[in-house]
């Protein structure tokens, strides 16, 4: 069986498993915050989390607050979290997401609808509506960049599956600041077999910034703009760099549907300062995916995706290169802050000199915890 078929069988098998155990995750469920407030005050939440969601004093709560104890009034802590994460902790207790056992389980004491009402009230402690909600932080595709401002470290690798041996790994650090902004540093490291001699080195590093221009949870939409510089840090003679500074810009628009289906789109350009060395180019990437959650939508998340990648040099007689990337992402840790993705990048046209690649990454959402936490 060829590599492509093995991958497709794995995707179908995993997809089927997720489908059997999945249930609608719901990012905009109908809930009553007024009823939630009454539950918050009568079911024991207030005694630990305080009347304002900031946490009750030790003398009242009777315990020392762990480092992961939430302050629901801090928008930078609460808005990145999704409703399903809150619900999992309320239903199954803190250990279900790698938090302290101080948080008990309420799954038998409260109905699903009551818990939804309670979460709706918890959301009111953050009084600003300017912060993009975590439900719009869609699963990261292999190539298409998403619109949400992240706090992530990603190790993304592509290995040639045919043709000349070689691989490229991107070390990506993304850090959010303020309400809608993010900075990004991307350092590629390449190894290639050139005439049976292996060479390695750093490629052209990227320094960039992204800003959310629009986000709306009710419609499931988010739009961002990005601008950055590709620094000529790679060896051009070895094929590791372009030899010139390049300005990169793109717009990213993501749409989440109530069925947990989503579409991510990215349209942009790479504009070298010296076009005699490297041509200007346009690119368009789009990813279509569907998320499935085990344990009635509260457990491990499986996300099959399919990407269409297009790139065209702005030069005479240039053609648009198309690639297809079937892939699947899965959450690894209980807290879902460690994720992995595996896929296959397949040239769809102009295949001369363009190899199939096995692509995969490991992602760490460091804002949600350390590498050794949340398991």
C-alpha positions as CSV (number, residue, x, y, z in Angstrom):
1,X,0.0,0.0,0.0
2,X,1.4,3.4,-1.0
3,X,2.2,6.1,1.6
4,X,-0.8,8.2,0.4
5,X,-3.2,5.3,0.9
6,X,-1.8,4.5,4.3
7,X,-2.4,8.1,5.4
8,X,-5.9,8.2,4.1
9,X,-6.8,5.0,5.9
10,X,-5.5,6.4,9.1
11,X,-7.5,9.6,8.7
12,X,-10.7,7.7,7.9
13,X,-10.2,5.4,10.9
14,X,-9.6,8.3,13.3
15,X,-12.4,10.4,11.8
16,X,-14.8,7.5,12.3
17,X,-13.7,7.1,15.9
18,X,-14.2,10.8,16.6
19,X,-17.6,10.7,14.8
20,X,-18.9,7.8,16.9
21,X,-18.0,9.6,20.2
22,X,-18.7,13.2,19.1
23,X,-21.5,15.5,20.0
24,X,-22.2,19.1,18.9
25,X,-19.8,21.3,20.8
26,X,-21.8,24.5,20.4
27,X,-20.0,27.8,20.5
28,X,-23.1,30.1,20.8
29,X,-25.5,28.0,22.8
30,X,-28.7,29.6,24.2
31,X,-28.3,30.1,28.0
32,X,-29.7,32.3,30.7
33,X,-27.2,34.3,32.7
34,X,-29.8,35.4,35.2
35,X,-30.6,31.8,36.1
36,X,-26.8,31.2,36.1
37,X,-26.3,34.0,38.7
38,X,-28.8,32.3,41.0
39,X,-27.1,29.0,40.6
40,X,-23.7,30.6,41.2
41,X,-24.9,32.0,44.5
42,X,-26.8,29.0,45.7
43,X,-24.8,26.0,44.5
44,X,-21.6,26.8,46.4
45,X,-19.7,28.5,43.6
46,X,-19.7,31.9,45.4
47,X,-18.0,30.4,48.6
48,X,-14.9,29.6,46.6
49,X,-14.9,32.0,43.7
50,X,-16.2,35.0,45.5
51,X,-19.1,37.3,44.7
52,X,-17.2,39.0,41.9
53,X,-15.4,36.0,40.4
54,X,-12.0,37.0,41.7
55,X,-11.8,34.3,44.3
56,X,-12.8,34.2,47.9
57,X,-10.2,35.0,50.7
58,X,-8.5,32.0,52.3
59,X,-10.3,32.6,55.5
60,X,-13.7,32.1,53.8
61,X,-12.8,29.5,51.2
62,X,-10.8,27.4,53.7
63,X,-7.9,26.6,51.3
64,X,-4.9,28.2,49.7
65,X,-5.6,29.0,46.1
66,X,-3.5,27.0,43.6
67,X,-1.6,28.8,40.8
68,X,-4.2,27.8,38.3
69,X,-7.1,29.3,40.3
70,X,-9.1,31.5,37.9
71,X,-10.0,35.1,38.2
72,X,-13.1,35.4,36.0
73,X,-12.9,39.2,36.0
74,X,-9.6,39.1,34.1
75,X,-10.5,39.1,30.4
76,X,-7.0,38.0,29.2
77,X,-7.5,34.8,31.3
78,X,-11.1,34.0,30.5
79,X,-11.8,35.0,26.9
80,X,-9.3,32.6,25.4
81,X,-11.1,29.7,27.1
82,X,-13.9,27.9,25.3
83,X,-17.3,27.1,26.9
84,X,-16.6,23.3,26.4
85,X,-13.5,23.6,28.6
86,X,-15.5,25.3,31.4
87,X,-18.2,22.7,31.1
88,X,-15.8,19.8,31.3
89,X,-14.3,21.1,34.5
90,X,-17.8,21.8,36.0
91,X,-19.1,18.4,35.0
92,X,-16.1,16.2,35.8
93,X,-14.0,18.3,38.3
94,X,-10.6,20.0,38.0
95,X,-8.5,16.9,37.3
96,X,-10.4,16.3,34.1
97,X,-8.3,19.1,32.6
98,X,-5.3,18.7,34.7
99,X,-6.3,21.3,37.3
100,X,-6.5,21.0,41.1
101,X,-8.8,18.4,42.7
102,X,-10.0,21.3,44.9
103,X,-12.6,21.9,42.1
104,X,-15.2,19.2,42.6
105,X,-17.5,17.6,40.0
106,X,-21.0,18.9,39.6
107,X,-22.2,16.7,36.8
108,X,-24.6,14.8,39.0
109,X,-25.8,17.9,40.9
110,X,-26.6,20.1,38.0
111,X,-28.2,19.4,34.6
112,X,-26.5,20.2,31.3
113,X,-28.8,23.2,30.8
114,X,-28.0,24.6,34.3
115,X,-24.3,24.3,33.7
116,X,-24.8,26.2,30.4
117,X,-26.6,29.0,32.4
118,X,-23.8,29.0,34.9
119,X,-21.1,29.4,32.3
120,X,-23.1,32.3,30.7
121,X,-23.0,34.0,34.1
122,X,-19.3,33.4,34.5
123,X,-18.8,35.2,31.2
124,X,-20.3,38.4,32.6
125,X,-17.4,38.9,35.0
126,X,-15.3,40.0,32.0
127,X,-17.0,43.3,31.3
128,X,-15.2,44.1,28.0
129,X,-16.6,42.8,24.7
130,X,-13.5,43.8,22.7
131,X,-11.6,40.6,23.4
132,X,-11.9,37.9,20.7
133,X,-13.4,34.8,22.2
134,X,-11.5,31.5,22.3
135,X,-14.1,29.7,20.2
136,X,-12.7,31.7,17.3
137,X,-9.2,30.3,17.9
138,X,-9.8,27.5,15.4
139,X,-7.6,24.4,15.1
140,X,-4.3,25.4,13.4
141,X,-3.9,24.2,9.9
142,X,-0.6,23.0,8.5
143,X,0.0,26.0,6.2
144,X,-3.0,28.4,6.4
145,X,-2.4,31.0,9.1
146,X,-5.5,31.7,11.3
147,X,-6.8,35.1,12.3
148,X,-6.9,34.6,16.1
149,X,-4.0,36.1,18.1
150,X,-2.2,33.2,19.8
151,X,0.2,32.4,22.6
152,X,1.8,29.4,21.0
153,X,5.1,27.6,20.3
154,X,5.0,25.4,17.2
155,X,7.5,23.0,15.8
156,X,6.4,22.3,12.2
157,X,8.3,19.9,10.0
158,X,8.1,18.9,6.3
159,X,10.0,15.8,5.1
160,X,10.3,15.0,1.4
161,X,8.5,11.7,0.6
162,X,10.1,11.3,-2.8
163,X,12.8,12.9,-4.9
164,X,15.9,14.3,-3.2
165,X,16.0,13.7,0.5
166,X,15.5,16.8,2.7
167,X,13.5,18.3,5.5
168,X,12.6,21.7,6.9
169,X,11.6,22.5,10.4
170,X,10.1,25.9,11.5
171,X,10.4,27.0,15.1
172,X,7.6,29.4,15.6
173,X,6.9,31.6,18.6
174,X,3.7,33.6,18.7
175,X,2.8,35.9,21.6
176,X,-0.3,38.0,22.1
177,X,-0.1,41.5,23.5
178,X,-3.0,43.8,24.3
179,X,-6.5,42.9,23.2
180,X,-6.1,42.3,19.5
181,X,-2.3,42.1,18.7
182,X,0.3,39.3,18.3
183,X,4.0,39.2,17.4
184,X,5.5,36.3,15.6
185,X,9.0,34.9,15.1
186,X,9.6,32.1,12.7
187,X,13.0,30.5,12.3
188,X,13.3,27.7,9.7
189,X,16.1,25.1,9.9
190,X,16.8,23.1,6.7
191,X,18.7,19.9,5.8
192,X,19.1,18.8,2.2
193,X,20.9,16.0,0.4
194,X,22.7,17.8,-2.5
195,X,24.5,15.4,-4.8
196,X,24.8,12.9,-1.9
197,X,26.2,15.4,0.4
198,X,24.1,16.7,3.3
199,X,24.0,20.4,4.0
200,X,22.1,22.1,6.8
201,X,21.5,25.6,8.0
202,X,19.1,28.4,9.0
203,X,16.7,29.7,6.4
204,X,15.2,33.2,6.1
205,X,13.7,34.1,9.5
206,X,10.4,36.0,9.8
207,X,9.6,38.8,12.2
208,X,5.9,39.9,12.0
209,X,2.9,41.3,13.7
210,X,-0.8,40.5,13.4
211,X,-3.8,42.5,14.5
212,X,-7.5,41.5,14.7
213,X,-9.6,44.0,12.8
214,X,-13.0,42.3,13.5
215,X,-14.4,39.5,15.6
216,X,-17.9,38.4,16.4
217,X,-18.7,35.2,18.2
218,X,-22.4,35.4,17.3
219,X,-21.6,35.2,13.6
220,X,-18.5,33.0,14.1
221,X,-16.3,35.4,12.2
222,X,-12.9,36.9,12.7
223,X,-10.6,39.0,10.4
224,X,-6.9,39.9,10.9
225,X,-4.2,41.7,9.0
226,X,-0.5,40.7,9.1
227,X,2.7,42.4,8.2
228,X,6.3,41.1,8.5
229,X,9.8,41.0,7.2
230,X,11.7,37.9,6.0
231,X,15.3,38.5,7.0
232,X,17.9,37.1,4.5
233,X,19.5,34.9,7.2
234,X,19.6,31.8,5.0
235,X,22.5,30.7,2.7
236,X,21.3,31.5,-0.9
237,X,24.0,29.5,-2.5
238,X,22.7,26.3,-0.8
239,X,19.1,27.2,-1.5
240,X,18.3,28.0,2.1
241,X,17.4,31.7,1.5
242,X,16.3,34.3,-1.1
243,X,19.3,36.6,-0.6
244,X,17.1,39.7,-0.1
245,X,14.8,41.1,2.6
246,X,11.2,40.5,1.8
247,X,8.0,42.2,3.0
248,X,5.2,39.7,3.7
249,X,1.6,40.8,4.2
250,X,-1.7,38.9,4.3
251,X,-5.3,39.0,5.4
252,X,-6.7,36.1,7.3
253,X,-10.5,35.5,7.6
254,X,-11.9,32.6,9.5
255,X,-15.6,31.4,9.7
256,X,-16.9,29.0,12.3
257,X,-20.3,27.4,11.9
258,X,-22.6,26.1,14.6
259,X,-21.9,22.5,13.5
260,X,-18.2,23.0,14.4
261,X,-17.3,23.1,10.8
262,X,-15.0,25.9,9.9
263,X,-13.2,27.6,6.9
264,X,-10.0,29.5,7.2
265,X,-8.7,31.7,4.4
266,X,-5.5,33.5,3.9
267,X,-4.6,35.8,1.0
268,X,-1.3,37.7,0.8
269,X,1.9,38.6,-1.0
270,X,5.6,38.3,-0.6
271,X,7.4,41.4,-1.9
272,X,11.2,41.2,-2.1
273,X,13.2,44.5,-1.9
274,X,15.4,43.3,-4.8
275,X,13.2,41.7,-7.4
276,X,16.2,41.0,-9.6
277,X,17.2,38.3,-7.0
278,X,13.7,36.9,-6.1
279,X,10.4,37.5,-7.8
280,X,7.3,39.0,-6.1
281,X,4.5,36.4,-5.5
282,X,0.9,36.1,-4.4
283,X,-0.5,33.2,-2.3
284,X,-3.9,32.0,-1.3
285,X,-4.5,29.3,1.3
286,X,-7.7,27.9,2.6
287,X,-8.5,25.2,5.1
288,X,-11.8,23.4,5.6
289,X,-12.2,21.3,8.8
290,X,-14.6,19.7,11.2
291,X,-14.0,19.3,15.0
292,X,-15.3,16.3,16.9
293,X,-15.1,15.9,20.7
294,X,-15.1,12.6,22.6
295,X,-17.0,12.2,25.8
296,X,-20.1,14.1,24.7
297,X,-18.1,16.9,23.2
298,X,-16.0,17.6,26.3
299,X,-13.0,15.3,25.8
300,X,-10.2,14.8,23.3
301,X,-10.7,16.8,20.2
302,X,-10.2,15.3,16.7
303,X,-10.1,17.7,13.7
304,X,-9.8,16.4,10.1
305,X,-8.9,19.2,7.7
306,X,-8.2,19.7,4.0
307,X,-6.1,22.5,2.7
308,X,-5.8,24.0,-0.8
309,X,-2.5,25.9,-1.2
310,X,-1.9,28.2,-4.2
311,X,1.2,30.3,-5.0
312,X,2.0,32.3,-8.1
313,X,5.2,34.3,-9.0
314,X,4.5,37.7,-10.5
315,X,6.8,37.1,-13.5
316,X,6.3,36.5,-17.2
317,X,4.8,33.1,-18.1
318,X,4.6,32.1,-14.4
319,X,2.0,29.4,-13.4
320,X,0.0,29.0,-10.3
321,X,1.3,26.1,-8.2
322,X,-1.5,24.2,-6.4
323,X,-0.9,21.8,-3.5
324,X,-3.4,19.7,-1.5
325,X,-2.9,18.9,2.2
326,X,-5.2,16.3,3.8
327,X,-4.4,16.2,7.6
328,X,-5.8,15.6,11.0
329,X,-5.1,17.4,14.3
330,X,-5.6,15.8,17.7
331,X,-5.4,17.2,21.2
332,X,-2.8,15.3,23.3
333,X,-3.0,16.7,26.8
334,X,-6.1,16.7,29.0
335,X,-6.0,20.5,29.1
336,X,-5.8,20.4,25.2
337,X,-2.9,22.9,25.3
338,X,-0.6,20.3,23.6
339,X,-1.7,19.3,20.1
340,X,-0.3,17.4,17.1
341,X,-1.1,17.4,13.4
342,X,-0.1,14.9,10.7
343,X,-0.7,15.4,7.0
344,X,0.6,14.8,3.5
345,X,1.3,17.7,1.1
346,X,0.7,16.7,-2.5
347,X,1.5,18.9,-5.5
348,X,-1.6,19.0,-7.7
349,X,0.1,20.5,-10.9
350,X,3.5,21.6,-12.2
351,X,5.0,18.6,-10.3
352,X,8.5,18.9,-11.8
353,X,10.9,19.5,-9.0
354,X,8.1,19.6,-6.4
355,X,8.0,16.6,-4.1
356,X,5.3,15.1,-2.0
357,X,6.0,15.9,1.7
358,X,5.0,14.3,5.0
359,X,4.1,17.2,7.2
360,X,3.5,17.3,10.9
361,X,3.7,19.6,13.9
362,X,3.6,19.8,17.7
363,X,1.9,22.8,19.2
364,X,2.1,24.1,22.8
365,X,-0.3,26.8,23.9
366,X,1.9,28.0,26.7
367,X,-0.6,30.5,28.1
368,X,-2.7,27.5,29.2
369,X,0.1,25.9,31.2
370,X,3.6,24.5,31.2
371,X,4.7,21.5,29.1
372,X,4.5,19.2,32.2
373,X,1.1,20.5,33.3
374,X,-2.4,19.6,32.3
375,X,-1.8,15.8,31.8
